[in-house]
Amino acid sequence: MFKRDAEGILKEYAKGYPAIAILGPRQSGKTTIGKAVFNQHTYISLENINNRQFAQTDPEKFLQAYENQYGLIIDEIQHVPELLSYIQTAIDAHDRPGYFILTGSQNFIVHQSVSQTLAGRIAIVTLLPLSIHELSKADELVDSPEKAILKGGYPRIYNKHLQATNWYTYYINTYIERDVRQITRVIELSVFERFLKLCAGRIGQMLNISALASDAGITQQTAKSWLSILQASYLIFLLEPHYTNFNKRLVKMPKLYFYDTGIACALLGLIEADQIRNNFMFGALFEAYIIADLIKNQYNAGQKPSVYFWRDSHGHEIDCIVERGSELIPIEIKGGQTIAGDFFTGLDWWNAQAGTNPENGYLIYGGNMSHQRSKAYVLAWNKIYRI
């Protein structure tokens, strides 16, 4: 149903790299895009217990059994990371660009193994849930930001016309009960679930690990470990501050966001779009939705995300800074549908300090009209891929 923006970079990498890893959260469409782009490759899933045991007990024979002229898609490679050593041997023995396509849902397992074993032989593509651009192309983007925040971007919701809240509840339960048990020794799953909900309530806030750990009833070390798990599984990301210095004391703590606001809404108990618009969390959720989409667009183009925020100790703040080479692009994010004069306050201050052209900055808001102003380019929430 969806033509993913990352297809172009996958085809480009396949011309020069013998292996490509497609990483991302469960259900983000990794298998689908792999099969779509490499439709002549043989597909093998290591979720299948028989395939997994074969790969674990006799990895060399496993690869020989599926040898063919086009290539292999090996799904959920994190189940048998030791297979990567044998893939390396096969790569070194034969020059076959784009032959091995590997997918994985647990970044900290796959990325570490890939980096150590296949360095220089593999390209990595991160595939997150659907972006605004991808939804727009398929004519599946809803007509208001609160509906978009609630529905999120997981493809299955759109393909199967599922009720988003119910699907996300199932997704969260599956993640906690299955994946968390696989990747860490969480004894009290109810405590981990409470920790998840506390993270959702802190979207857009500075990460205070001490306060988060105290509220969850766990140690700071456990909180750090669980945050790492959530990051590695593509549930949350930490937006780091940009350290451009205008002779002011800068905030150095990151902010916490969810990659998908649909998951966050389910954790917060928000089940209707009207609830979101009237909720005190709306501004933070809208900000998370926009910033995550900017990151998706960079990943889909094969770029390492270069998205930050900026804030000093006097309260001057820019919601988002996109770094493009030596250029810094300031972006303010406001959920209101009507533009108010104070929407430009942060941009005015930034431009005065940085000496940059105000017309190069952006104000992204919850309305539908885009136009250039003297203070910034005003951009509708559903058109942010134009940046």
C-alpha positions in Angstrom: 0.0 0.0 0.0 2.8 2.4 0.9 5.7 3.4 -1.2 8.4 4.1 1.4 10.8 7.0 1.0 13.7 4.8 2.0 13.4 2.7 -1.1 15.7 5.0 -3.1 18.5 4.8 -0.6 18.2 1.0 -0.4 18.6 0.7 -4.1 21.5 3.0 -4.1 23.3 1.1 -1.3 22.6 -2.2 -3.1 24.9 -1.1 -5.9 28.0 -0.9 -3.8 27.5 -2.8 -0.5 27.3 -6.6 -0.3 25.1 -6.4 2.8 22.4 -4.0 3.9 20.8 -3.9 7.4 17.3 -2.5 7.7 16.8 -1.7 11.4 13.8 -0.2 13.2 11.0 -1.0 15.6 8.7 -4.0 15.3 5.9 -3.5 12.7 7.6 -0.5 11.0 7.6 -2.2 7.7 11.2 -3.6 7.4 10.2 -6.9 6.0 7.7 -5.3 3.6 10.2 -2.8 2.1 12.9 -5.5 1.9 10.6 -7.8 -0.1 9.4 -4.9 -2.3 12.8 -3.6 -3.2 14.6 -7.0 -3.4 11.7 -9.0 -4.8 13.9 -11.7 -6.4 15.8 -12.4 -3.2 15.0 -15.6 -1.1 13.2 -14.7 2.1 14.1 -16.4 5.4 12.7 -15.5 8.8 14.6 -16.3 12.0 11.4 -15.9 13.9 10.7 -19.4 12.6 12.0 -21.8 15.2 13.2 -24.3 12.6 15.1 -21.7 10.6 16.6 -20.3 13.8 17.8 -23.7 15.0 19.3 -24.5 11.6 21.2 -21.2 11.6 22.4 -21.7 15.2 23.5 -25.3 14.9 25.0 -25.2 11.4 25.4 -21.7 10.1 27.6 -22.5 7.2 25.2 -25.2 5.8 22.3 -22.8 6.5 23.8 -20.2 4.1 24.7 -22.8 1.5 21.1 -24.3 1.6 19.7 -20.9 0.5 22.4 -20.0 -2.0 20.9 -18.5 -5.2 21.8 -16.0 -7.9 19.9 -13.0 -6.5 20.4 -12.9 -2.7 18.9 -13.5 0.7 16.7 -11.5 3.0 17.3 -12.7 6.5 14.6 -11.4 8.8 15.1 -10.7 12.5 18.9 -11.3 12.5 19.1 -10.5 16.2 18.0 -14.0 17.0 21.2 -15.5 15.6 23.9 -12.7 15.7 26.7 -15.3 15.4 25.5 -15.9 11.8 27.1 -12.6 10.9 30.6 -14.1 11.1 29.7 -16.6 8.4 28.0 -13.9 6.3 31.3 -12.0 6.5 33.2 -15.1 5.2 30.6 -15.4 2.3 31.0 -11.8 1.5 34.8 -12.0 1.3 34.6 -15.0 -0.9 32.2 -13.6 -3.5 31.8 -10.0 -4.8 28.0 -9.7 -4.9 26.6 -6.2 -4.2 23.2 -6.2 -2.5 23.3 -9.9 -1.8 22.5 -10.0 1.9 19.6 -8.0 3.2 19.3 -8.2 7.0 16.6 -6.9 9.2 16.4 -6.4 13.0 14.2 -5.0 15.7 16.7 -4.7 18.5 19.1 -2.1 17.5 21.6 -2.5 20.4 22.1 -6.2 19.5 22.2 -5.9 15.8 24.0 -2.6 15.5 26.8 -3.7 17.8 27.2 -7.1 16.1 27.1 -5.5 12.6 29.6 -2.9 13.5 32.1 -5.4 14.9 31.7 -8.1 12.2 30.7 -6.5 9.0 32.5 -3.1 9.2 33.1 -1.7 5.8 30.9 -4.4 4.1 27.4 -3.2 5.2 25.2 -0.2 4.9 22.6 0.5 7.6 19.1 1.9 6.9 16.9 2.9 9.8 13.2 2.5 9.0 10.8 4.2 11.4 6.9 4.2 11.2 5.3 6.1 8.3 6.2 9.8 7.8 3.8 12.6 6.9 5.2 12.5 3.4 4.6 8.8 3.0 1.1 9.1 4.4 0.4 12.0 2.1 1.6 10.2 -1.0 -0.8 7.3 -0.2 -3.7 9.8 0.5 -3.8 8.4 4.1 -2.9 11.4 6.1 -5.8 12.5 8.4 -7.1 16.1 8.3 -6.0 17.4 11.7 -2.9 17.2 13.9 -4.7 15.8 16.9 -6.0 12.9 14.7 -2.5 12.4 13.3 -1.0 12.3 16.8 -3.6 9.7 18.0 -3.2 7.5 14.9 0.6 7.5 14.7 2.4 6.0 11.8 2.5 2.2 12.1 1.6 0.8 8.7 -0.6 -2.1 9.9 -3.1 0.4 11.3 -3.7 1.9 7.9 -3.3 -1.3 5.8 -5.9 -3.2 8.0 -8.0 -0.2 8.9 -7.5 -1.0 12.6 -8.7 1.1 15.6 -5.5 2.8 16.6 -5.9 2.8 20.4 -6.7 -0.9 20.5 -3.7 -1.8 18.3 -1.3 0.3 20.3 -2.5 -1.3 23.6 -1.8 -4.7 22.1 1.6 -3.5 20.7 2.7 -2.2 24.2 1.6 -5.4 25.9 3.5 -7.5 23.4 6.6 -5.4 23.7 6.6 -5.6 27.5 5.7 -9.2 27.8 7.9 -10.5 24.9 10.7 -8.2 24.0 11.6 -6.8 27.4 11.9 -10.3 28.8 14.3 -11.2 25.9 16.6 -8.2 26.3 16.7 -7.5 30.1 16.0 -9.1 33.4 12.9 -7.1 34.3 11.3 -9.0 37.1 8.4 -6.7 37.8 6.8 -6.1 34.4 4.2 -3.8 36.1 7.0 -1.6 37.3 8.4 -1.4 33.8 5.0 -0.5 32.4 4.7 2.3 35.0 8.1 3.5 34.0 6.9 3.6 30.3 3.8 5.6 31.3 6.0 8.1 33.3 8.2 8.5 30.2 5.1 9.3 28.1 4.1 12.0 30.7 7.5 13.6 30.3 7.4 14.1 26.5 9.1 17.4 25.6 10.6 17.8 29.0 14.2 17.9 30.2 15.3 14.4 31.2 15.7 14.4 35.0 16.7 10.8 35.6 16.7 11.2 39.4 13.1 12.4 39.5 12.0 9.8 36.9 13.6 7.0 38.9 12.1 8.2 42.2 8.6 8.4 40.7 9.0 4.9 39.2 10.3 3.5 42.5 13.6 2.2 41.0 17.2 3.1 41.2 18.8 5.7 38.9 21.0 3.0 37.4 17.9 0.9 36.6 16.3 4.0 35.1 19.3 4.6 32.9 19.3 0.9 31.8 15.6 1.0 30.9 16.0 4.2 29.0 18.7 2.6 26.9 16.4 -0.3 26.2 13.6 2.0 25.1 16.1 3.9 22.8 17.6 0.7 21.4 14.1 -0.6 20.6 13.1 2.6 18.8 10.4 3.6 21.3 12.0 6.8 22.5 14.7 9.2 21.5 16.6 11.8 23.5 16.9 15.2 21.7 20.3 16.6 22.6 20.9 20.3 23.0 22.9 22.2 20.4 26.0 23.8 21.9 26.2 27.0 19.8 27.4 29.5 22.4 26.2 33.2 22.3 28.1 33.9 25.6 25.2 32.5 27.6 25.0 29.5 29.9 23.4 26.7 28.0 21.1 23.9 29.1 22.9 20.6 28.6 20.2 18.0 29.5 18.5 16.3 26.6 14.7 16.2 26.1 12.7 13.0 26.0 10.4 12.1 23.1 8.6 9.1 21.6 9.2 8.2 18.0 5.5 7.4 17.6 2.9 9.6 19.3 0.2 6.9 18.9 2.1 4.8 21.5 2.5 7.8 23.8 -1.3 8.5 23.6 -2.1 4.9 24.5 0.2 5.1 27.5 -1.4 8.4 28.6 -4.9 6.9 28.2 -5.9 9.3 25.4 -8.4 7.5 23.1 -10.2 10.4 21.2 -8.8 13.2 19.1 -10.9 15.8 21.1 -9.2 14.6 24.2 -5.8 15.4 22.8 -6.7 18.9 21.5 -8.0 19.9 25.0 -5.3 18.1 27.0 -2.4 19.9 28.6 -0.1 17.5 26.8 -1.2 18.6 23.4 1.7 21.0 22.8 4.3 18.4 23.8 2.7 15.7 21.7 2.5 18.0 18.7 6.1 18.9 19.2 7.0 15.2 19.4 5.1 14.4 16.3 6.9 17.1 14.2 10.4 16.4 15.5 10.1 12.7 15.0 8.9 13.4 11.4 12.0 15.5 10.8 14.2 12.6 12.0 12.2 10.1 9.8 12.9 12.3 6.7 16.6 12.3 7.4 16.8 8.6 8.0 14.8 8.0 4.8 17.3 10.0 2.9 20.2 7.9 4.3 21.3 10.7 6.6 22.3 10.6 10.2 19.8 12.7 12.1 21.2 16.2 12.9 18.2 17.5 14.9 18.7 19.3 18.2 17.0 21.9 20.4 18.6 25.1 21.9 18.0 26.7 25.3 19.9 28.9 27.7 19.6 29.3 31.4 17.6 32.6 30.9 14.7 30.7 29.3 15.4 31.6 25.7 14.6 28.5 23.6 14.3 27.2 20.1 12.2 24.0 19.8 14.3 22.5 17.1 17.6 23.2 15.3 18.4 21.3 12.1 22.1 21.3 11.4 22.9 21.2 7.7 26.6 21.4 7.2 27.7 24.7 8.7 24.1 26.1 8.5 21.8 26.0 11.5 18.1 26.1 10.7 15.9 27.3 13.6 12.4 25.8 13.8 9.6 26.8 16.2 6.8 24.4 16.7 3.3 25.6 17.8 0.2 23.4 17.9 -2.2 26.4 17.5 -4.2 26.6 14.3 -4.2 30.4 14.4 -0.8 32.2 14.3 -0.2 34.5 17.2 2.5 37.2 17.4 4.3 35.5 20.3 4.9 32.4 18.1 7.9 34.2 16.7 9.5 35.3 20.0 12.1 32.5 20.2 13.0 32.9 16.5 13.3 36.7 16.9 15.8 36.2 19.8 17.7 33.5 18.0 18.1 35.6 14.8 19.2 38.7 16.8 21.9 36.7 18.6 23.0 34.5 15.6 22.9 37.3 13.0 21.0 35.0 10.6 18.3 35.9 8.1 14.9 35.5 9.7 13.5 34.2 6.4 15.6 31.1 6.7 13.9 29.9 9.8 10.6 28.1 10.1 7.4 28.3 12.2 5.5 25.0 12.0 2.0 25.3 13.3 -1.2 23.3 13.5 -3.0 25.1 10.6 -3.1 24.3 6.9 -1.7 27.4 5.2 1.9 27.9 4.3 3.5 31.3 3.4 6.6 33.4 3.8 6.7 36.1 6.4 9.5 38.5 7.4 10.1 36.7 10.6 10.1 33.1 9.3 8.6 30.8 6.7 5.3 29.7 8.2 4.7 26.0 7.3 1.6 23.9 7.8 2.1 20.8 10.0 1.2 18.5 7.1 3.8 20.0 4.7 7.0 19.8 6.8 8.7 17.5 4.4 9.3 20.7 2.3 12.0 21.8 4.8 
